[in-house]
Structures are given as C-alpha cells and as structure tokens.
Amino acid sequence: MLDAYLRKGARLPTEASDGRRVIEDAITSTLFSPLKFMTPRDAGQILSWLTGSQRDMAANVHSLQLWPRFAADDKSANEYTIEPDLVLDGTVDDQPFRWIIEVKWDAVLLRHQIEDQIRICTKGLKGWRHISLIKSAELAAFDSPTTIIQWNQALAILQDVLRSNAADGASLVWCRDAIGFLEKLGVGSFKGFGLLNLAPVALEEMDLSVWRGLPVDHLIEVTPVSFSLR
C-alpha cells in the first residue's frame, strides 16, 4: 500500500462509513501492516523509536493484530466490545511486552477510550505501553497513562532517526516510506522559530511630548451618541 500511494498516485478514501472515517483505517493499515512481514527486531526497532524511552532496549515484535476485539467489562463505555487499532505482542529485554496503539486522524482522542483499552488489554500483564497517534485530543486524555504523539511529532521522530543513521534493513526502508507518506498527507514537522531566519526589527522610542496637553478628542475621532434606557 505504501508503494501505491508514494509511487503510483493512489489516493486515500475520505468518505464516512458508519460514523467512522475510512481514511483513518487506511492510514493505520498502510503504515503498520508492513510490520507483519519484518523480522521481530526490525518491527521492534520501529516501536522503540515511537516510545522513545525504549530506544536503548532490545525490542522484538512476534505478533501484530489490527483492530482486535476484546470483550467489554462493566466499566466500558461500549456495551459489547472494545477495539484498539493495533495490539502488538513481543519482548523488551527478553521480558514479555505488549504495545497498544490507537490511531486518530480526524476524530478526537477520548480519555475513556484509553482507559478502557488499558484496563482490558493489559489484564494480567506487567510490561505494556499504550501509544496514541493523533491530531487532537480532549484535555482529559493528556492526564491518562498513554504516550500521546501528534502526527507532526511522529514525522519529526522518523526524520531524526533517518538523519542519525539509527535505522537499517527493513526498518530503514519503512522509515523512508513512512516519512514520504506522512508528507504526502500534508503532515509537517515544526522545528522552531530559530530556523525561520527572521530579520531583526529595530524598536524606536516614540516621542510623546508632542501629545501632552492635547485633549483626547484631538487624538481620537469621537462621534457623540445619545441613548436612553427604558
């Protein structure tokens, strides 16, 4: 799918389907389905870039599920099932580990989604990480135990990986294609005002002496208006 969008001019679907944006699922599948066909090390390397804190650890991915369904519990916002976008199982430093990823493009990330997914999908697990790739989120979501990454941040992370030569093999190919894909979607990374080369502006003191003693109506055009309250 990455090749179709990057090299053949394919376009992502944008129509709504049953209240969901089809483009969101297409983006999820396009970016993460390739991890199914990588070695555990290459797929784990990609996840370690996104989580940041695991970059110095040996991460390996052994299975990937797209939109798996878990039975809801009595605390869930949904009545029957919950459905995170991605669940990946593997190891970090030889210890069992699970990554849960929620992908949002047009929709807003909600705190109850995060809490439901973490509570249900990590039951009985010691090692796990929840990651949210988003454009926007409700304020309460930032106080939940998820790693929130906006799409411009994800792009900046991958660009830094490419510049630092931290990628190799299949993860390097994926990194290059993912950068091109996100840029084609219109995602941009902001590096700060220091890179804009703004020209310095000279500030001059205003001589206010000429205005002293003048009534305000000489400085500001005032139109008298009469009104009454009844």
N, C-alpha and C positions, 0 to 999 in steps of 0.2 A: 504493500500500500504506500509506503514512503516513496518508492520509486515512481509510482503512478502520479503522485501529487507533485514531486520535485522535478521529474523529467518528462512527463507526458501531458502535463497541464490539466490533470483531473481536478475536479472541484468538489469540495466537501458539501454534503447535503445540508440545507439550512431550514427545511420545513419542520414544523412542530408535529410531533406524533404522540398522541395520548398524553398531552401535557408535558412532554419532555422534548428537549431539543436534540434532534438526531445528530447534529454536528458534535455534540459532547461525546456521544458514544463512538463516533467515527474517529475523533481525536484520540480518545483513550486507546482504542484498538490499534490505530496507526502507530502510536508512539510505543506501546508496551507489548503488543503481540510478538515483535521480533525477539523479545527476551526469552520466549519459549524455545527458541532454536539455538540459543547461545550455550556455551559451557556454563556450569554453575558459577565459576569465578568471574566470567565476563558480566553476567547478569548481576551478580552481587556487587561488582565494581560500580555499576551504574547506580544502584540503590545507595551505595555508600557516598557517592557524590551528592545525592539529593539530601541525605540525612546529615551530612557534614560531620557530625561528631563520630561517625563510624569510619571515617576515611583511613584511619591508621589500623583498622581491624580487618581480619580476613573474613569477608562476607561471601557466602555461597548460596545461590538460589537453586532449589531442587524441584519446585513445582510452582505453577502460576495459574490462578483461576481468574477469569474475567466474569464479573457480575455473579458471583456465587450467592446462593440464597441460604440464609440461616433462619431458623425458627425464631420468631419474636417471643419476648417474655412479657410479663405483666407490666413492666415499666416502659415498654417500647411505644414510640409514637405510632408506629404501624401496627395493625391488628394481627397480621399473619406472619410476615417475613420481613427481614431487612436485607438489603442488597448493596454491599460496598462495591465500588467499581473494580477493585483488584485486591486479591489476597495472595501473597507470595510466602511460601514456606522454605526455610533453609537453615543455615547456621551462621553465627558470628563468633569467631574464635572457637570453632568446634562445638558451640553450645546451640541448642535448638532456638530458632528465632522466627518470628512472623512479622511481615510488613503488611499493613492495611493501607490502601491508597484510595482516597476519594477525589474524584476529578470534577471540577466545576468550570464551565465556560461562561454561559450566560446566567445560570442560576446562582443564587446566593447560598453560601455555606451556612448551615444552621447548627447551633450547638447540640440540639437533641440528636441530630444525625451522628455526630462524632461520638457522643456519649453512648448511644445505642450500639454503634459498631464496636467500640472498645469493650464495652461490658460483655457483649455476646461473643465477639470473635476472638477474644483473648482469654476466655474462660479456661482456667487450669494451666495457663501459660505464664512462664516467668519472663521470657525475653520477647519483646514486641515493640513495634514502633508504628504509630499512626501518622500518615502524611496526607496533607490536603493541598492539592494544586488548584489554585483559584484565581478569579479576577476580583471577587468581592466576598465579604462575609459579614454576618451580623456581629455586632460588637461583642456579644457574649461568647462567640466562638473563639475569640482570642484568649479567653481565660480557661479554655479546655485543654486537656493533655494531648494535643496534636501539634505536629510541625507544620505550620502554615507557610506555604511557598506560593507567592504570586507568580504569574507566568513570566513577567519580565525578570524576576529574580531567578527563575529556573533557567531562562536563556543566559543570564549573566554567569550562572554557575557553570553551565556547559561551555561557554566561551572561555572562561578561566581555565577549565580542565584542558581544553584544546591548546591554549597558549602555553600551559605549563608542561605539556607533553606527558600528562598523567595517564592518558588513555593509550591502549594498544589493542591489536587484534580486532575482534568483532565489536568490542565496546568503543573503539576509535571510530569505526565505520558508522555505528549507530549515533555517536556523538555528533559527527559532522552532519549526518542526515537530519537529526533532530533539530539542530541549530537552523538548518535551511528550512525545515518545515515550519518551525515557530516564526521565523522571519517572514515566510510566505503568508502566514496567518495574520501578519501585522503586529506581532509582538516585538517590542523594542526594549532594550536594556538601557537604563539611565545611569550614567557614571558620575554625575555630579556637575555642579556649575563650574568647577575648575577647568573642565575640558571645553567650555564654550568660547574661550578666548574673548571675553567681553572687554571692550575698551573702557579704561578708567574714565570716570566722569568727574570733572572739576567742580567743586562746590564753592560758590561765591557768596559772600555775605551781602545781604540786602540792606541798603541804607534806608532806615525807617524814619530818619529825621525829617524828610520832606513831607511825611504824612502826619506828623504831630500837630495837633491843634485843629485839624480838619474835622468837621462833623462827619458822622458815619454815612449820612445820606449823600455826601460828596464822593464817597468811596464805592458805595453800592447803590445801584439803581433801585429805588424803593417805590412800589406802587401802592398807595393807600387803598385799603379795602374796608368797607363797613359791613357789619353783620350784627345780627341780634339773635338771642336765644329765647325761644317762646315755650 
